[in-house]
Every structure is written in structure tokens, then in C-alpha cells.
Amino acid sequence: MPKKIASELDWIALGIDKFAEGGESALVVEKLARQLGSSKTSFYWYFKDRSQYVSRIIAEWKERATTSVIARNTALESLPPQTQVRELMLTMFSFNGGGDFLFYLRKLGETEDSYRTMLHHLEQQRLRYMSELLIRCGLSQEAAVRSSELVYSYYLGWYERNKFQTITKDHAEEQSDFLMAFIRIDSDH
């Protein structure tokens, strides 16, 4: 059977999935090439080495899991801030298909300062964005910061418990409404 030429996006998408299953050690070029029905030569067309590949995988995951989520939610600026908070929470609690990506990224950060720093900045970006929304909902700076920490910590625990479950819209709404009531934000839905 002839080999196909896998695109850079094919390699990255598969890399995200495999990293979420087993971290950096799951990124064996020969095995990935077989799964893509390609040769490992196509890997080296896009990436000079596995280190660059890991970096690109993590950058794409960051874009999907944080940057684009915030951008989509920011596009809702014309809506009341309570609605924006709820929409952000619905997004958070609607997706659990990332496996153990964050776990393996934290593990990688134990040995690679650049990833530890990147993850710290990413989490600060998430917390800062939520805090800004909560301040717009009427919370004080201090309450918004504490509530953001609480929401994020709750989400991390929820994700760990539900990462292999099928999440329904009702479940996502239930989690969002629960947290909004807990931090005393009236929902506008």
C-alpha cells in the first residue's frame, strides 16, 4: 500500500492525542508515522526533531484550550458579563476530551523550565480573564481573584473525575449554574 503524505496538522493533531495518552514518551516517530499511514520522512519535513515537535504540539494545544476559548468568549462583549461568565463555564464543562494532556505537561515542566514557565503564564492568563469578567459582574478585585482560583481549581478536579465520561449539555449547564450560584453571580440564561 502506498504511503500517504501526512500534513503538518495531521502530525500535530495525532501528537496532541498521543501526548494526552502518555506524554512525551508516547511520541515515537515511527509509530506515529505508521498510524498516519505515512513515512517518518514526512515528520522531518515539518519538524527538525522531536523537541520541536513537542513544542509545536503544546503551542497548538495552548491555542485550542485557552487562546481561542478566550477569543470566542471576548467576542460576546456586547452581552451582560454574567452571560459571558456562564458561556465561558459552559465551554469549560462541555469539553473533557483532552485525556491527561495537562498532567503530562506538568510532568514535562518538572524537567524543562520553559514548559513550567509557559504553563504558569497560561494558568495566569486563564485566571486573569475570569477575574476580569467577575469584576465586571460586580465582584471586588479580591473576591474576583479568589473566585477565579476557586472556579479553576474546581474545574481541574471536575475534569480529572470526568475526563473519560460523556458530557451532556445538561451536565455542563448544571456545573456552570452550581458554580455561578456558589460565587454569587446571577445567571442571565
N, C-alpha and C positions, 0 to 999 in steps of 0.2 A: 504494500500500500504506500503510495507516495506521501511524503511528509508535507504538511501544510506550513505556511509561514505564519507564525503567530505574531500578532501585533504587540506593540509595547503595552497597550491597555490590557490585552489578554494576559500577558505575563504579570502585570501589576494586580489585576483582579484575582487571578489564581494565587498570587503571593499573599494578598490580604487574607484570603480564606485559609491558606496553609499556615501563615503566621498565627492566626487566631486558633488554629488547632494544636500547634506545637512550638511556636516561637521561631527563633532564628534557625534552630536545628532542623526544622521541617522544610527549610528552603533548599533542598538538594536539586541542583540544576538539572541533572539527568532525569530524575523522577518527574520534575515539573514539565520538562520537555516531552516526556512520554505522555503525560496527562493531556498536554496540549496537542499531541499528535504532530509535534514539531521536532526539529533537531536543536541541540543545545547551542548550535551556531547562531540561531536567531536570538538567543538570550544575549550573546556578546555583541550583537548588532546594536542593541539598545542600552546595555549596561556594561561598564568596563569590568566590573567584578561584583561579587555578592554583596559587598559592603554598600556599593552604590545602589544596588537593587533594594536592599533593606531600607535604605534612606528614602528611596522613591516610594516604596510601599507605605512607609509611615507617613510621608508627606501626603499621599493620596488619601489615606485613612483620616488624617487630620482634616483635610479639606471636606471630606464627606461627613465626618462625625461632629465637626464643630463649625468651621468657617461657613460652609453652605447652609447649615441649620440656622446660624445667627443671621446670615444674609436674608434667608427666606422670611425669618421672623421680623427682621427690621423692615422688610417691605410692607409689613402690616401697621406701620406707624400711624396711619390715619384712624386706626381702631383704638378704643379705650385701652389703657395699659393693662387692665385686668384681663381683657380678652387676649392681649399679646402674651401675658404670663401663662394663661390657660393653653393657648396654642403651642407655646414652647413646651409645656409639660406634656401635652398630648403627643407631640413629636417624640419627646424623650421616652414616654411609656408605650409608644406604639412600635418601637423597634427593639428587638433583642437578638438579632441575628449575627452579632459580632463575635460570638464564641468568647474565647479568652484573650482577645487582642490586647486589651488594656493590661491584663495580668502579665502577658509576655513582654509588653512594652515596659512595664515597671521593672521586670526582671532584667531586661536589656539595660535599663537605666542604672542598675546596680553596678554595672561594669563599664558603662560608657556615659561619661559626663554630659555629652551633647544631648543624648536622649533623655536623661534625667532633667536637664535644664528645659528642653523642649516640652516635656510633659508638665513640668511645673508651670511654664508660661501658658500652656494650653488650658490647664485647670484654672489658672488665674483669669484667663480670658472668659471662660465659662462662668465663673463666679462673679466677675465684674459685670458681665452682661446681665445676669439675673438680678444682681443688686441694683443696677440702673433701672431695670423695669420695676422692681419693688419700690424703689424710691418714688418713681412716677405714680405708683399706686397709693402713695401717701405714707409709706413707712419711713421712719427716721433712718439716717445713714447707718447707725449702729444696728438697728433692727433689721435693716435690709441685708447687711453683711452677714449677720448671724443666721437669718432665714435662708439666705443663699447657701451657706455652709450646710445647714440642716437639709435643705432640698437636695443638694448634690450628694451628701452622704447617704440620705435615704435612697436616692436613685441608684447609687453604686451597690448598696445592699439588695435592693429590689432586683437589679439586673443580675446579680450573682445568683439569686434564688430562682429567677425566671428565664435564664438565658437559653434553656432548651425547651421552653414551653411555647405553645401557640398563643399569641396575644391577640385578644379581640378588641374591637373598638370600645366595647362596654368596659372592659378591664382597664384600658388606658384612661377612659373618662373617669372611672371610679378612683384610680390612683391620683389623677390630676385634681379632682374635686376634694378628695381627702386632704391632700397637701395644701390646697388653697384655703380650706377651712382651718387647717391646723396653724397656718401662718397668718390667718385672719385677713384674707383677701377675698372680697366678694367676687364671685364669678359672674360674668355678663353673658352666659350662654343661654 
